[in-house]
Amino acid sequence: MQKAKRMESLSSGIFNEMEERKKKVESRGIEVINLGVGSPDLPPAPHIIKALSDSVNNPLNYTYSLVGMPRLYLAVAEWYKKRFNVDLDPGSEVLALMGSQDGLAHLALAYIDPGDIALVPDPGYPIYNFSILMAQGEIHPMPLHAKNYFLPDLSRISGEDAKKAKMMWLNYPNNPTAASADGKFFASVVEFAREYDILVCHDVAYAELAYDGYKPVSFLETPGAKEVGIEFYSLSKTYNMAGCRIGFAVGNREVLAMLALIKSNIDYGVFYAVQEAAIAALRGPQECVAETARTYRRRRDVLVDGLGEIGWEIPRPNASMFIWAPLPPGYTSSTALTADLLEKAGVIVIPGVAFGEQGEGYVRIALVKEEPVLSETVRRVRENFRFI
């Protein structure tokens, strides 16, 4: 059987590759510390688990949900108003998703025809590229460089390319770079999108994982943003509900209607019990969110301070659950460093080049282990590497 040509552009992914390498190292009796996959290791708050448990025990919740519960859509609108001061119509400007990745993967099918151009950050979260490739579109990379604070320089996109582009993907706080964006940048995005008739898709999954007094903003806070785009949000990181698969898209009602149409031909909606848990998360006590952020901040400090003491200087991010670490002295290849860290120290991180050509020169470290494990990570690196 001959596979579709679109499959030629896909690989098994860096995470599968690192998992295979991990098994080989573990076969030598080494306990590997995995700081690769950004999977939350913290549990949801008790009130969220209780809402899920109570709903699981309700036999009426086992039918197809088809669309989001009105109470969930109202809870999302209330949360957005309180958090970002953004007004949303729960009936037309909110769409429940099986995790934000559900929408990120499928939206391009509604807007990209073969040969159409999409503007995608490089480095960037791999699902953005995947979505365009599956729709048989063409990717126009937007380089993210430290000198521009890892924001795309819209002035460097030629008018010809901008006229051909139909979509733009953005993600702040950013994965993998942990960079942030402000209202001034988003205002320039709205102006650019209006001028060239481009659909803006902003992924704001890490908005609540922020530290040192920083408060990330929503793209939809920008005047005119709803006219040109939508925003994706996930409860996975904010409320540690990754396995529940619940998120939502908000913003432009016409775009959301197209995404809803795509989804109506793919799935039958989010399990009612998971929707009830999401309502409890959004409407319940929010101290759990603040504590999660404090936990990641402490973890960040353990790694950044510890590695800095042995000569690996790393900028201290103010948001996300990642550290975007420049290569330490003695290395010019992110793949070489990740290989050495695993082989010599039993530590998994992800090479920056896995997120795009412009990611070379960095590795991404996920803050997904408790502080003692991160201290052990620093100890292992100290014993096996010399950066000073």
C-alpha positions as CSV (number, residue, x, y, z in Angstrom):
1,M,0.0,0.0,0.0
2,Q,1.4,3.4,-1.0
3,K,1.2,6.1,1.6
4,A,0.0,9.6,0.9
5,K,2.7,12.1,-0.2
6,R,1.8,14.3,2.7
7,M,3.3,11.7,5.0
8,E,6.8,12.2,3.4
9,S,7.1,15.5,5.3
10,L,6.4,13.9,8.7
11,S,8.8,12.1,11.0
12,S,8.2,10.2,14.2
13,G,9.2,13.3,16.1
14,I,12.1,14.2,18.4
15,F,10.2,13.0,21.5
16,N,9.9,9.4,20.2
17,E,13.6,9.6,19.2
18,M,14.6,10.7,22.7
19,E,12.5,8.0,24.2
20,E,14.4,5.3,22.3
21,R,17.7,6.8,23.4
22,K,16.4,6.9,26.9
23,K,15.8,3.1,26.9
24,K,19.3,2.4,25.8
25,V,20.8,4.6,28.6
26,E,18.4,3.0,31.2
27,S,19.6,-0.5,30.0
28,R,22.9,0.5,31.5
29,G,21.3,0.9,34.9
30,I,21.1,4.7,34.8
31,E,17.9,6.4,36.1
32,V,17.2,9.0,33.4
33,I,15.8,12.5,34.4
34,N,13.4,13.5,31.6
35,L,13.2,17.2,31.1
36,G,12.1,16.9,27.5
37,V,8.3,16.6,27.2
38,G,6.4,19.5,28.6
39,S,3.9,17.4,30.5
40,P,2.7,18.8,33.8
41,D,3.6,16.6,36.8
42,L,1.3,18.3,39.3
43,P,-2.3,17.2,40.0
44,P,-5.4,19.3,39.6
45,A,-6.8,21.0,42.7
46,P,-9.1,18.9,44.9
47,H,-12.2,20.9,43.9
48,I,-11.5,20.1,40.2
49,I,-11.0,16.4,40.9
50,K,-14.2,16.3,43.0
51,A,-16.3,17.9,40.2
52,L,-14.9,15.3,37.7
53,S,-15.5,12.4,40.1
54,D,-19.1,13.5,40.9
55,S,-19.9,13.9,37.2
56,V,-18.3,10.5,36.3
57,N,-20.8,8.9,38.6
58,N,-23.7,10.5,36.9
59,P,-25.1,8.0,34.3
60,L,-26.7,10.8,32.3
61,N,-23.2,12.0,31.3
62,Y,-22.4,9.2,29.0
63,T,-24.1,10.3,25.8
64,Y,-22.5,12.2,23.0
65,S,-22.0,15.8,24.1
66,L,-21.7,17.1,20.4
67,V,-21.3,20.8,21.5
68,G,-20.0,22.5,24.6
69,M,-22.3,22.9,27.6
70,P,-23.8,26.4,27.7
71,R,-22.6,26.7,31.4
72,L,-19.0,26.0,30.2
73,Y,-19.2,28.6,27.5
74,L,-20.5,31.1,30.0
75,A,-17.7,30.2,32.5
76,V,-15.1,30.7,29.7
77,A,-16.6,34.2,28.9
78,E,-16.7,35.1,32.6
79,W,-13.1,33.9,33.1
80,Y,-11.8,35.9,30.0
81,K,-13.6,39.0,31.2
82,K,-12.1,38.7,34.7
83,R,-8.6,37.7,33.5
84,F,-8.1,39.9,30.4
85,N,-11.1,42.3,30.4
86,V,-12.1,40.8,27.1
87,D,-15.9,40.6,26.3
88,L,-17.0,37.4,24.7
89,D,-20.4,36.3,23.5
90,P,-20.7,32.7,25.0
91,G,-23.1,31.7,22.2
92,S,-20.8,32.6,19.2
93,E,-17.3,33.5,20.4
94,V,-16.4,30.5,22.4
95,L,-15.7,26.9,21.2
96,A,-14.8,23.9,23.4
97,L,-12.0,21.8,22.2
98,M,-10.4,18.4,23.1
99,G,-7.4,20.3,24.3
100,S,-6.2,23.3,22.4
101,Q,-4.1,21.0,20.2
102,D,-7.4,19.8,18.7
103,G,-8.1,23.2,17.3
104,L,-4.5,24.0,16.5
105,A,-4.3,20.9,14.3
106,H,-7.5,21.2,12.5
107,L,-8.2,24.9,11.8
108,A,-5.9,25.1,8.7
109,L,-8.2,22.5,7.0
110,A,-10.9,25.2,6.9
111,Y,-8.7,28.0,5.4
112,I,-5.6,26.5,3.6
113,D,-5.9,25.1,0.1
114,P,-3.0,23.4,-1.6
115,G,-0.2,25.9,-2.2
116,D,-1.6,28.6,0.1
117,I,1.0,30.2,2.4
118,A,1.0,30.3,6.2
119,L,3.3,32.4,8.4
120,V,4.7,30.2,11.1
121,P,7.3,31.0,13.8
122,D,10.7,29.4,13.7
123,P,11.5,28.1,16.2
124,G,7.9,27.1,17.0
125,Y,5.6,24.5,18.5
126,P,5.6,21.6,15.9
127,I,1.8,21.4,15.6
128,Y,1.7,24.7,13.7
129,N,3.8,23.3,10.9
130,F,1.9,20.0,11.0
131,S,-1.5,21.7,10.6
132,I,-0.3,23.5,7.4
133,L,1.4,20.4,5.9
134,M,-1.8,18.3,6.5
135,A,-3.8,21.0,4.6
136,Q,-1.1,20.9,1.8
137,G,-0.2,24.5,2.3
138,E,3.3,26.1,2.2
139,I,5.1,27.3,5.3
140,H,6.7,30.7,5.3
141,P,9.0,30.7,8.4
142,M,9.0,33.8,10.6
143,P,12.5,33.8,12.3
144,L,12.5,34.4,16.1
145,H,15.8,35.9,17.3
146,A,17.1,36.9,20.7
147,K,18.0,40.4,19.3
148,N,14.3,41.0,18.6
149,Y,13.2,39.4,21.9
150,F,12.0,36.3,20.0
151,L,9.2,38.3,18.3
152,P,8.8,38.0,14.5
153,D,9.9,41.0,12.6
154,L,6.9,41.7,10.5
155,S,8.8,44.4,8.5
156,R,11.0,41.6,7.1
157,I,8.0,39.8,5.5
158,S,7.9,40.9,1.9
159,G,4.7,42.5,0.6
160,E,4.5,39.7,-2.0
161,D,4.6,37.0,0.6
162,A,2.3,38.8,2.9
163,K,-0.3,39.2,0.1
164,K,-0.2,35.4,-0.5
165,A,-0.4,34.5,3.2
166,K,-3.7,33.4,4.6
167,M,-2.8,32.5,8.2
168,M,-0.3,33.6,10.9
169,W,0.5,31.5,13.9
170,L,1.7,33.2,17.1
171,N,2.3,31.9,20.6
172,Y,3.1,34.1,23.7
173,P,4.3,33.2,26.3
174,N,6.2,31.2,23.8
175,N,7.1,27.5,23.5
176,P,10.0,26.9,23.1
177,T,11.7,30.2,23.7
178,A,9.7,31.2,26.9
179,A,9.5,34.8,25.4
180,S,6.6,37.1,26.0
181,A,4.8,39.7,23.9
182,D,3.1,43.0,24.8
183,G,0.2,45.0,23.6
184,K,2.4,47.1,21.3
185,F,3.5,44.0,19.4
186,F,-0.1,42.7,19.1
187,A,-1.3,46.1,17.8
188,S,1.3,45.8,15.0
189,V,0.0,42.3,14.3
190,V,-3.6,43.5,14.0
191,E,-2.5,46.3,11.6
192,F,-0.5,43.8,9.5
193,A,-3.3,41.3,9.4
194,R,-5.9,44.0,8.4
195,E,-3.6,45.2,5.6
196,Y,-3.0,41.8,4.1
197,D,-6.3,40.0,5.0
198,I,-4.5,37.4,7.2
199,L,-6.2,35.2,9.9
200,V,-4.2,35.4,13.1
201,C,-4.2,32.4,15.4
202,H,-2.7,33.0,18.8
203,D,-1.9,30.2,21.2
204,V,-1.9,31.5,24.8
205,A,-1.6,28.2,26.7
206,Y,1.0,29.5,29.1
207,A,-0.7,32.7,30.2
208,E,-1.0,31.8,33.8
209,L,2.5,30.4,34.3
210,A,4.2,33.7,34.9
211,Y,6.6,34.9,37.5
212,D,8.2,38.0,39.1
213,G,5.1,40.1,38.9
214,Y,4.7,39.6,35.1
215,K,1.1,39.3,33.8
216,P,0.9,38.0,30.2
217,V,-1.7,39.7,28.0
218,S,-4.2,38.3,25.6
219,F,-4.1,39.0,21.8
220,L,-7.8,39.7,22.1
221,E,-7.2,42.7,24.4
222,T,-5.9,44.6,21.4
223,P,-8.5,46.7,19.6
224,G,-9.6,45.1,16.4
225,A,-8.1,41.7,17.3
226,K,-11.4,39.9,17.1
227,E,-11.9,41.2,13.5
228,V,-8.8,39.3,12.3
229,G,-8.2,36.4,14.6
230,I,-8.9,33.9,17.4
231,E,-7.1,32.7,20.4
232,F,-6.5,29.2,21.7
233,Y,-6.4,28.4,25.5
234,S,-5.8,25.2,27.3
235,L,-6.6,24.1,30.8
236,S,-3.7,21.6,30.7
237,K,-1.0,23.8,32.1
238,T,-3.1,26.3,34.1
239,Y,-5.1,23.7,36.0
240,N,-2.9,20.6,35.5
241,M,-5.6,18.9,33.5
242,A,-3.5,17.7,30.6
243,G,-4.9,14.2,30.5
244,C,-8.5,15.5,30.6
245,R,-8.1,17.0,27.1
246,I,-10.1,20.2,27.5
247,G,-9.4,23.6,26.0
248,F,-11.2,26.2,23.9
249,A,-10.9,28.7,21.1
250,V,-12.3,32.2,21.4
251,G,-12.6,35.3,19.2
252,N,-13.8,35.8,15.7
253,R,-17.2,34.1,15.4
254,E,-17.0,33.3,11.7
255,V,-13.6,31.5,12.2
256,L,-15.0,29.6,15.2
257,A,-18.0,28.5,13.1
258,M,-15.7,27.1,10.5
259,L,-13.6,25.3,13.1
260,A,-16.8,23.9,14.7
261,L,-17.9,22.7,11.2
262,I,-14.6,20.8,10.8
263,K,-14.9,19.3,14.3
264,S,-18.5,18.2,13.7
265,N,-17.2,15.9,11.0
266,I,-14.4,14.6,13.2
267,D,-15.6,14.1,16.8
268,Y,-18.6,14.0,19.1
269,G,-17.6,16.6,21.6
270,V,-15.8,16.6,25.0
271,F,-17.0,14.2,27.7
272,Y,-19.5,15.9,29.9
273,A,-17.6,15.0,33.1
274,V,-14.5,16.8,31.7
275,Q,-16.6,19.8,30.9
276,E,-17.9,19.9,34.5
277,A,-14.3,19.7,35.8
278,A,-13.4,22.6,33.5
279,I,-16.3,24.7,34.9
280,A,-15.1,24.0,38.4
281,A,-11.6,25.0,37.4
282,L,-12.6,28.3,35.8
283,R,-15.2,29.3,38.4
284,G,-13.6,27.8,41.5
285,P,-10.8,29.1,43.8
286,Q,-7.8,30.3,41.9
287,E,-5.1,29.9,44.5
288,C,-4.2,26.7,42.9
289,V,-3.2,28.6,39.8
290,A,-1.0,30.9,41.8
291,E,0.6,28.0,43.6
292,T,1.4,26.3,40.3
293,A,3.1,29.4,39.0
294,R,5.1,29.7,42.3
295,T,6.2,26.0,41.9
296,Y,7.5,26.6,38.4
297,R,9.3,29.8,39.5
298,R,11.1,27.9,42.2
299,R,12.1,25.2,39.7
300,R,13.3,27.8,37.3
301,D,15.5,29.3,39.9
302,V,17.0,25.9,40.9
303,L,18.1,25.2,37.4
304,V,19.1,28.7,36.2
305,D,21.0,29.4,39.4
306,G,22.6,26.0,39.7
307,L,23.7,25.8,36.1
308,G,24.9,29.4,36.2
309,E,27.3,28.5,39.1
310,I,29.0,25.9,36.9
311,G,29.4,28.2,33.9
312,W,26.2,27.6,31.9
313,E,24.7,31.1,31.8
314,I,21.0,31.0,31.0
315,P,18.5,33.9,30.8
316,R,15.8,33.8,33.5
317,P,12.4,33.6,31.7
318,N,9.4,35.3,33.3
319,A,6.8,33.0,31.9
320,S,6.0,29.4,30.6
321,M,7.2,26.1,31.9
322,F,10.3,26.0,29.8
323,I,13.9,27.3,29.8
324,W,15.4,28.2,26.5
325,A,19.0,27.7,27.2
326,P,21.8,29.0,24.9
327,L,24.5,26.4,24.3
328,P,27.2,26.4,27.0
329,P,30.8,27.0,26.2
330,G,32.4,24.3,24.1
331,Y,29.2,23.4,22.1
332,T,28.0,24.6,18.7
333,S,25.4,21.9,18.1
334,S,22.2,21.5,20.0
335,T,21.9,17.8,19.0
336,A,25.5,17.2,20.2
337,L,24.8,18.7,23.6
338,T,21.5,16.8,24.1
339,A,23.3,13.6,23.1
340,D,26.1,14.2,25.6
341,L,23.7,15.2,28.4
342,L,21.8,12.0,28.0
343,E,24.9,9.7,27.6
344,K,27.1,11.3,30.3
345,A,24.6,12.7,32.8
346,G,21.4,10.7,32.1
347,V,19.4,14.0,31.5
348,I,17.0,14.5,28.6
349,V,16.5,17.9,27.1
350,I,15.3,18.8,23.6
351,P,17.6,20.2,20.9
352,G,16.5,23.6,19.8
353,V,16.8,22.7,16.1
354,A,13.9,20.2,16.6
355,F,11.7,23.3,16.8
356,G,13.0,24.8,13.5
357,E,16.2,25.8,11.8
358,Q,16.4,29.0,13.9
359,G,16.3,27.0,17.1
360,E,19.9,25.9,16.6
361,G,22.1,27.2,19.3
362,Y,19.7,26.4,22.1
363,V,18.1,23.5,24.0
364,R,14.7,23.5,25.6
365,I,14.5,22.4,29.2
366,A,11.0,21.6,30.7
367,L,10.5,22.3,34.3
368,V,8.5,19.1,34.9
369,K,10.3,17.6,37.9
370,E,10.4,18.5,41.6
371,E,13.1,20.7,43.0
372,P,15.2,17.9,44.5
373,V,15.3,16.2,41.0
374,L,16.3,19.4,39.4
375,S,19.1,19.8,42.0
376,E,20.2,16.3,41.1
377,T,20.2,17.4,37.5
378,V,22.6,20.2,38.3
379,R,24.8,17.9,40.3
380,R,25.0,15.4,37.4
381,V,25.9,18.2,34.9
382,R,28.5,19.6,37.3
383,E,30.2,16.2,37.7
384,N,30.3,15.4,34.0
385,F,30.8,18.7,32.2
386,R,33.3,21.6,32.5
387,F,31.9,24.9,31.1
388,I,34.2,27.3,32.9
